[in-house]
Amino acid sequence: MLIAATGLAPMKSDPSSGLSLLRGLTRKCPSCGVGKLFASYLKPRDSCEHCQESFAGLNADDGPAWLTVGAVTIISVSLLFILESSGGYSYTVEMLIVLPTTIALALLLLPLTKGFFIAALWLLSRKPNT
């Protein structure tokens, strides 16, 4: 092993931008892809439990919420248009279909978009200042 033989740690190679964003989207560390990005539903960890990469200062703020609202709106309104154009459902049935779908999509997509935004912020913080 390199560490035992030379006393030096192996050099850590940075992943590609696309791979880092994909790892963030799957709520994994954008650096190693092994450690979890979140301590709970939306609370990011201070650092990766596997590679100790720091996530301090990577605040996604309102970006994930805006992206989630946009995506959920497009899907929910499209679903509502499809249900309305079919003409076979009452307003109550449409509400019982669209409302739970909207809530479930928002709750599902929010942690994914937050992970994506944190990975994007991590990538931007890794760029050398020129």
Summary of the structure (lengths in Angstrom):
residues: 130
radius of gyration: 20.2
end to end distance: 36.2
largest distance: 73.5
contacts: 337
relative contact order: 0.17
helix: 57%
strand: 5%
